[in-house]
Amino acid sequence: MKLKAKFTKRMGSFILDVNIDSDCRKLGFFGSSGSGKSMTLRCLAGIENPDKGFISIGDRVLFDSEKKINIKPQQRRAGYLFQSYALFPNMTVRQNIMAGLRTGDKKERNNILESCIESFRLNGLEDRYPSQLSGGQKQRVALARLIASQPEILLLDEPLSALDEDLRMNTEKEIEKVMDKVSGTIFVSHSRGEVARLCDEVAFVKNGIIDGTASAAELMTLVVRVEKQ
């Protein structure tokens, strides 16, 4: 995944200033709460717009303020996983996954649905509603819906933060399997352990500033250096 992002966005007194040029397939955004990680992800997804700058993934320009390019979120081929999972409460597991399907005839859509149900161990839960699911089950439904949409890249915003300790490690393994199915992933977390285990390269976010990346192996040294500043 080739990501180029150089943009700024002002939110009151807070200024997001991003400068990334990375070929990494599994890229992590690491930083404390309120540092700008999620807003950066939302700009990449097209949910929020930078004030000025440039965003491209692969050979596709998604945003360019000078050339007036701003690709709609649904056309960016990115699967975005919100912290809350954003499942439709009035839809069953089956219907939530089907909502992620964008192309294909009835047979193809059903084949994708059945494959996702099998892959994420949702057999027997197809007719349940989100209110009838555990936290881990909701997580798997949200991931299944993402994969059903056949995204080129995944944008995962603190996907493990809402889970208790017992579910976290198992779900982390599920996410790792999902990351291996796509051409690229951007994984947002405030846990250095999560990004070190799941990502090959890390962008450190502090006070709205992202300036370059480091290897996951360099993460601990980078964090200690920044914390001393």
C-alpha positions as CSV (number, residue, x, y, z in Angstrom):
1,M,0.0,0.0,0.0
2,K,1.5,3.3,-1.1
3,L,0.1,6.1,1.0
4,K,1.0,9.8,0.5
5,A,-0.7,12.3,2.7
6,K,0.4,15.8,3.3
7,F,-2.4,18.0,4.7
8,T,-3.6,20.3,7.4
9,K,-6.9,20.7,9.2
10,R,-7.8,23.3,11.8
11,M,-10.4,22.4,14.5
12,G,-10.7,25.5,16.7
13,S,-7.3,25.9,18.4
14,F,-6.2,22.4,17.4
15,I,-4.3,22.0,14.2
16,L,-3.8,18.6,12.5
17,D,-0.6,18.6,10.5
18,V,0.0,15.3,8.6
19,N,3.0,14.3,6.5
20,I,3.2,10.6,5.5
21,D,5.0,8.9,2.6
22,S,4.9,5.1,3.2
23,D,4.9,1.9,1.2
24,C,4.0,-0.2,4.3
25,R,1.2,-2.8,4.0
26,K,0.4,-2.6,7.7
27,L,0.7,0.9,9.0
28,G,-0.1,1.9,12.6
29,F,-1.1,5.3,14.0
30,F,0.0,5.4,17.6
31,G,-0.6,8.2,20.2
32,S,-2.6,9.2,23.2
33,S,-6.3,10.0,23.2
34,G,-7.0,13.4,21.6
35,S,-3.7,13.5,19.7
36,G,-5.4,13.5,16.2
37,K,-5.2,9.8,15.2
38,S,-8.9,9.3,14.6
39,M,-9.3,12.6,12.8
40,T,-6.4,11.7,10.5
41,L,-8.2,8.4,9.7
42,R,-11.5,10.2,9.0
43,C,-9.7,12.5,6.5
44,L,-8.2,9.5,4.7
45,A,-11.7,7.9,4.6
46,G,-13.3,11.1,3.3
47,I,-15.6,11.5,6.2
48,E,-13.8,14.8,7.1
49,N,-12.1,17.1,4.6
50,P,-8.6,18.7,5.2
51,D,-8.4,22.4,4.8
52,K,-5.6,22.0,2.3
53,G,-3.3,19.4,1.1
54,F,-3.0,16.1,-0.8
55,I,-4.0,12.4,-0.2
56,S,-3.3,9.5,-2.5
57,I,-3.4,5.7,-2.0
58,G,-1.6,3.7,-4.6
59,D,-2.0,5.5,-7.9
60,R,-5.4,7.0,-6.9
61,V,-5.6,10.7,-5.8
62,L,-8.3,10.9,-3.2
63,F,-7.9,14.5,-2.2
64,D,-6.1,17.5,-3.7
65,S,-7.1,20.9,-2.6
66,E,-5.2,22.7,-5.4
67,K,-6.8,20.6,-8.2
68,K,-10.2,20.5,-6.5
69,I,-10.2,16.7,-6.2
70,N,-12.3,15.2,-3.4
71,I,-13.4,11.6,-4.0
72,K,-16.5,10.6,-2.1
73,P,-16.1,8.2,0.8
74,Q,-18.0,5.3,-0.8
75,Q,-15.7,5.6,-3.9
76,R,-12.4,5.4,-2.0
77,R,-12.5,1.6,-1.7
78,A,-11.7,1.8,2.0
79,G,-13.4,-0.2,4.7
80,Y,-13.7,1.9,7.8
81,L,-14.3,0.2,11.2
82,F,-15.6,2.7,13.8
83,Q,-14.9,2.3,17.5
84,S,-18.6,1.7,18.1
85,Y,-18.8,-0.9,15.2
86,A,-21.8,1.2,13.8
87,L,-24.0,-1.9,13.3
88,F,-27.6,-1.2,12.3
89,P,-29.6,-2.0,15.4
90,N,-32.8,-2.8,13.4
91,M,-31.0,-5.3,11.2
92,T,-30.0,-8.9,11.8
93,V,-26.5,-10.2,11.5
94,R,-27.3,-11.4,8.0
95,Q,-28.8,-8.0,7.0
96,N,-25.9,-6.1,8.5
97,I,-23.3,-8.1,6.4
98,M,-25.5,-7.8,3.3
99,A,-25.5,-4.0,3.8
100,G,-21.8,-4.0,3.1
101,L,-22.1,-5.7,-0.3
102,R,-21.7,-3.3,-3.2
103,T,-21.7,-5.4,-6.3
104,G,-22.6,-8.8,-7.8
105,D,-25.8,-10.7,-8.7
106,K,-27.9,-12.5,-6.1
107,K,-25.9,-15.7,-6.3
108,E,-22.6,-13.9,-5.9
109,R,-23.9,-11.8,-3.0
110,N,-25.1,-14.9,-1.2
111,N,-21.8,-16.7,-1.8
112,I,-19.9,-13.7,-0.2
113,L,-22.4,-13.6,2.7
114,E,-22.0,-17.3,3.4
115,S,-18.2,-17.1,3.1
116,C,-18.1,-14.2,5.6
117,I,-20.4,-16.0,8.1
118,E,-18.2,-19.0,7.9
119,S,-14.9,-17.1,8.1
120,F,-16.0,-15.1,11.2
121,R,-17.7,-18.0,13.0
122,L,-21.1,-16.4,12.9
123,N,-23.0,-19.6,12.1
124,G,-26.2,-19.7,14.2
125,L,-26.2,-16.0,14.8
126,E,-27.5,-14.9,11.4
127,D,-31.0,-13.9,12.6
128,R,-29.9,-12.2,15.8
129,Y,-29.9,-8.4,16.3
130,P,-26.9,-6.4,17.6
131,S,-28.6,-6.1,21.0
132,Q,-28.5,-9.9,21.3
133,L,-24.8,-10.1,20.6
134,S,-21.8,-10.0,22.9
135,G,-19.0,-7.5,22.3
136,G,-16.8,-10.0,20.6
137,Q,-19.7,-11.1,18.3
138,K,-20.5,-7.5,17.4
139,Q,-16.8,-7.0,16.5
140,R,-16.9,-10.1,14.2
141,V,-20.0,-8.9,12.5
142,A,-18.5,-5.5,11.9
143,L,-15.4,-7.1,10.4
144,A,-17.4,-9.5,8.3
145,R,-19.4,-6.5,6.9
146,L,-16.1,-4.8,6.1
147,I,-14.7,-7.8,4.2
148,A,-18.0,-8.3,2.4
149,S,-17.6,-4.8,0.9
150,Q,-14.3,-6.0,-0.7
151,P,-12.2,-3.0,0.2
152,E,-8.7,-2.3,-1.1
153,I,-7.6,-1.0,2.3
154,L,-8.9,-1.2,5.9
155,L,-9.1,1.8,8.2
156,L,-9.4,0.4,11.8
157,D,-10.1,3.0,14.5
158,E,-9.2,1.6,18.0
159,P,-10.9,-1.7,17.1
160,L,-10.0,-3.4,20.4
161,S,-10.6,-0.5,22.9
162,A,-14.3,-1.5,23.6
163,L,-13.4,-5.1,24.5
164,D,-12.6,-6.5,27.9
165,E,-9.2,-8.3,28.4
166,D,-10.6,-11.8,27.9
167,L,-11.9,-10.9,24.4
168,R,-9.1,-8.7,23.3
169,M,-6.4,-11.2,22.4
170,N,-8.8,-13.5,20.5
171,T,-10.2,-10.6,18.6
172,E,-6.7,-9.3,17.8
173,K,-6.0,-12.6,16.1
174,E,-9.2,-12.2,14.1
175,I,-8.1,-8.7,13.0
176,E,-4.7,-10.0,12.0
177,K,-6.3,-12.6,9.7
178,V,-8.5,-9.8,8.2
179,M,-5.5,-7.6,7.6
180,D,-3.8,-10.4,5.6
181,K,-6.8,-10.5,3.2
182,V,-6.4,-6.9,1.9
183,S,-3.7,-4.9,0.2
184,G,-3.3,-2.5,3.1
185,T,-4.4,-1.5,6.6
186,I,-4.1,1.6,8.7
187,F,-4.6,0.6,12.4
188,V,-5.2,3.3,15.0
189,S,-4.4,2.6,18.6
190,H,-3.2,4.1,21.9
191,S,-1.6,0.8,22.8
192,R,2.0,0.4,21.8
193,G,1.7,-3.4,22.3
194,E,-1.1,-3.6,19.7
195,V,0.7,-1.6,17.0
196,A,3.9,-3.4,17.7
197,R,2.3,-6.8,17.2
198,L,0.0,-5.9,14.3
199,C,1.9,-3.3,12.3
200,D,5.2,-3.2,10.4
201,E,5.5,0.5,10.4
202,V,4.2,3.2,12.8
203,A,3.3,6.9,12.5
204,F,3.6,8.5,15.9
205,V,0.9,11.1,16.5
206,K,1.4,13.8,19.1
207,N,-0.5,17.1,19.5
208,G,-1.9,16.7,16.0
209,I,1.4,16.3,14.3
210,I,2.4,13.3,12.2
211,D,5.8,13.7,10.5
212,G,7.0,10.5,8.9
213,T,7.0,6.9,10.1
214,A,9.3,4.4,11.9
215,S,9.5,0.7,11.9
216,A,7.5,-1.1,14.6
217,A,10.8,-2.3,16.1
218,E,11.8,1.4,16.6
219,L,8.4,2.2,18.3
220,M,9.6,1.7,21.9
221,T,12.7,3.9,21.5
222,L,10.6,6.5,19.7
223,V,7.9,6.6,22.4
224,V,10.5,7.0,25.2
225,R,12.3,9.8,23.4
226,V,9.0,11.7,22.7
227,E,7.8,11.2,26.3
228,K,10.9,12.8,27.6
229,Q,10.4,16.0,25.6
